[in-house]
């Protein structure tokens, strides 16, 4: 499963600033797979795919009114499995994220940390694998 497309869960987001968000996601460990920009406005990302090393990934696009995917920027939340939540947490903060809670051990197992990304979406990074 590692780094392959078409498997696992694919989270989706709409964002105001796709380039900033792609930069933040690559800073925490995602890799760019595909980015499709508007021919009329290269600042508008119609569809982008980023892969997570443990499998699956994330798709995002620039927010545009009147589309059939009405997700609003800053309203998403995701739990991202990683062997090193402390490292991902620090990378997220260094890339412009805001701490929601520092890394900590959980009663149910694993270690987690939480941040808001530059758009306001909530991210929990953890070693717990449900």
PyMOL commands that set and color helices and strands:
alter all, ss='L'
color gray80, all
select helices_A, chain A and resi 18-28+85-94
alter helices_A, ss='H'
color red, helices_A
select strands_A, chain A and resi 10-15+31-37+45-51+57-62+77-81+98-105+111-116+122-126
alter strands_A, ss='S'
color yellow, strands_A
deselect
rebuild
show_as cartoon
